[in-house]
Amino acid sequence: MELTAERVSQVLSQALEKAKELDLNITIAVVDETGKRRGLLSMEKSRFTTIEIAEGKALACAGVQRPTVDVVDRASRPVFMFQMIHDKFIFAQGGVPILENGEFVGACGVSGGNSPQEDEDIAYAGVAK
């Protein structure tokens, strides 16, 4: 399976709707299983800093193929520090897998919520079928 353009569009659209529902200005990043950027949406009033953070969360999720919240506590380990410095991974809540028929095909990262939980909730809304 692969991450299609249609699925990327759906993820961005659904995450955007959830952010609007929560009255938040966020950035949503979507990458495929190799970390290639496939979609990026930054709302009009989102902070510019949210762009690289959202992408970093998506990259970290793609790198470990699990939600970033599952590996936050590992961020201080040398190998994870290397990935943060060299691969721009951000091990913070808000990166979630995109699965197709149980197969990992990509990741969605969100930044800009008032809490890490809001970022994660928006990302999960995006990847929902």
Disulfide bonds with the S-S distance in Angstrom:
none
